[in-house]
Amino acid sequence: MPTLSSADLLPPECERIVIAGTSGAGKTTLAEKLAALRNLERFEMDNLHWGSGWTQRPTFLDDVAAAVSSEAWVTEWQYREVRPMLARRAQAMIWLDYSVPRRMHWVTRRTLTRRMTRQRIWDSGLREAPLRSIFTEKDHIIRWSWRTRRSLDQLPQVIEREYPHLLLYRLTSPRETQRWLRTMDRAV
């Protein structure tokens, strides 16, 4: 199946949607907008995954299985161990394939803002690590984002090979994503 673009509407019968993109692409923001626009249940993968001390919650896999068993939802396509579960149940995938500089800018700005304001994130109440940890922690979110910046470059081939039932939309800029959402909003 060909990769779709912002010129293609999301069919009304698509009620299980995953948002793909590397760190900082805006997956959570788009999921929130789609949930509101399409009246879909919204569950955030990071919230299900992260427990105290930045450890995986013991109930993570069961929580994801329960969430995707419902008939209408939207979430982020992340965490390798649950991606197959998400993709098998989803009907459409929206791929935010923005430029690397844009994604790095967003993840850096978000991380700095969260750290400076000491904002609690997710239900576990975690906070961003001290800024110096960018230099000391291999998996600091900014370093992780840089290291994985190309991890989805082969996404169309993976979807075609492993999940051919999925409609794959590739959006290459925030402007294109906003245009797509406006078109969909008018169609509702």
C-alpha positions in Angstrom: 0.0 0.0 0.0 1.4 3.5 -0.8 2.3 5.9 1.8 -0.4 8.6 2.2 0.1 12.3 2.8 -1.7 15.3 4.1 -3.8 15.3 0.9 -5.4 12.1 2.0 -8.2 12.1 4.5 -8.2 9.7 7.4 -11.3 7.5 6.8 -14.0 7.8 9.5 -13.9 4.1 10.2 -10.3 4.4 11.4 -10.7 4.4 15.1 -7.5 2.8 16.3 -4.5 5.1 15.5 -0.8 5.1 16.4 1.4 8.1 16.0 5.0 7.3 15.0 8.0 9.6 15.3 11.3 9.9 17.0 11.6 11.7 20.3 10.6 15.4 20.0 8.5 14.9 16.9 5.2 15.8 18.6 3.6 12.4 18.9 1.8 13.2 22.2 0.6 16.5 21.0 -0.9 15.1 17.8 -2.4 12.1 19.7 -4.2 14.6 22.0 -5.5 16.6 19.1 -6.7 13.5 17.2 -8.4 12.1 20.4 -10.3 15.4 20.8 -11.2 15.7 17.1 -12.3 12.1 16.6 -13.7 11.5 20.1 -11.2 8.6 20.7 -9.8 7.3 24.0 -6.3 8.5 24.5 -3.6 6.7 26.4 -0.1 7.9 26.7 2.6 5.3 26.4 5.1 7.1 28.6 2.6 7.3 31.4 1.9 3.6 31.1 5.7 2.8 30.9 7.5 4.9 33.5 7.3 4.1 37.2 9.3 5.6 40.1 13.0 6.0 39.6 12.7 5.9 35.8 12.0 2.2 35.8 9.5 0.3 33.7 6.2 -0.3 35.6 5.7 -4.0 36.2 2.2 -3.8 34.8 3.3 -2.1 31.5 2.6 -4.9 29.1 -0.7 -5.8 30.7 -1.8 -2.1 30.8 -1.0 -1.7 27.1 -2.8 -5.0 26.2 -5.9 -3.7 28.1 -5.8 -0.3 26.5 -5.5 -1.6 22.9 -8.3 -4.2 23.4 -10.9 -1.3 23.3 -12.4 -0.4 19.9 -11.4 3.3 19.6 -8.1 4.8 20.7 -5.1 6.8 19.8 -1.6 6.5 21.2 2.1 6.9 20.4 4.0 4.0 18.7 6.9 3.5 21.0 8.6 1.0 23.2 9.8 -1.9 21.0 8.3 -4.6 23.2 4.7 -3.3 22.6 5.0 -2.0 19.0 3.8 -5.3 17.5 0.8 -5.3 19.8 -0.1 -1.7 18.9 0.4 -2.2 15.1 -1.6 -5.4 15.0 -4.7 -3.6 16.5 -4.2 -0.3 14.8 -5.9 0.7 11.6 -3.8 3.7 10.7 -0.3 5.0 11.6 0.5 8.7 11.3 4.3 9.2 10.9 5.7 12.5 11.9 8.8 12.6 9.8 10.0 16.1 10.5 13.5 17.3 10.0 16.2 16.3 12.5 17.0 20.0 13.4 13.3 20.6 14.2 13.0 17.4 16.3 16.2 18.2 18.2 15.1 21.7 18.9 11.7 20.6 20.2 13.1 17.8 22.5 15.8 20.2 23.8 13.4 23.0 24.5 10.9 20.6 26.1 13.6 19.0 28.3 15.0 22.4 29.4 11.6 23.8 30.2 10.6 20.8 32.2 13.9 20.9 34.1 13.9 24.7 34.8 10.2 24.6 36.0 10.8 21.3 37.9 7.6 20.1 36.2 6.3 16.7 37.3 5.7 14.4 34.3 3.3 11.5 34.0 1.4 9.9 36.9 4.6 8.7 38.5 5.6 12.3 39.2 9.0 12.0 37.7 11.1 15.1 36.9 13.7 15.7 34.3 17.3 14.9 35.4 19.7 17.7 36.3 21.1 19.4 33.1 24.6 18.1 33.8 23.3 14.6 33.2 23.3 15.4 29.5 27.1 14.8 29.7 27.1 11.9 32.2 24.0 9.8 31.2 24.3 7.8 28.0 20.5 7.6 27.7 19.7 11.2 28.7 16.7 12.1 26.5 18.6 14.6 24.4 21.5 12.2 23.7 18.9 9.4 23.1 17.1 11.6 20.6 20.3 12.3 18.7 21.3 8.6 18.7 17.9 7.4 17.5 17.2 10.3 15.1 17.3 8.0 12.0 15.6 5.0 13.6 12.4 5.3 11.6 13.9 6.0 8.2 12.8 2.5 7.0 9.3 2.7 8.5 7.4 2.4 5.2 9.2 -0.8 4.3 8.7 -2.2 7.8 5.0 -1.4 7.7 4.5 -2.9 4.2 6.3 -6.1 5.2 5.0 -6.6 8.7 1.7 -4.7 9.0 0.3 -4.4 5.5 -3.2 -3.7 6.9 -2.1 -0.3 8.3 -2.8 2.9 6.4 0.5 4.9 6.7 0.4 8.7 6.6 3.7 10.5 6.3 3.6 14.1 7.5 6.9 16.0 6.9 6.3 19.3 8.7 4.2 20.8 11.4 2.6 23.0 8.8 1.6 19.9 6.8 0.2 18.3 10.0 -1.9 21.4 10.8 -3.2 21.5 7.3 -4.1 17.8 7.5 -5.9 18.3 10.8 -7.9 21.3 9.5 -9.0 19.2 6.5 -10.1 16.4 8.7 -11.9 18.9 11.1 -13.9 20.2 8.1 -14.8 16.7 7.1 -16.2 15.7 10.5 
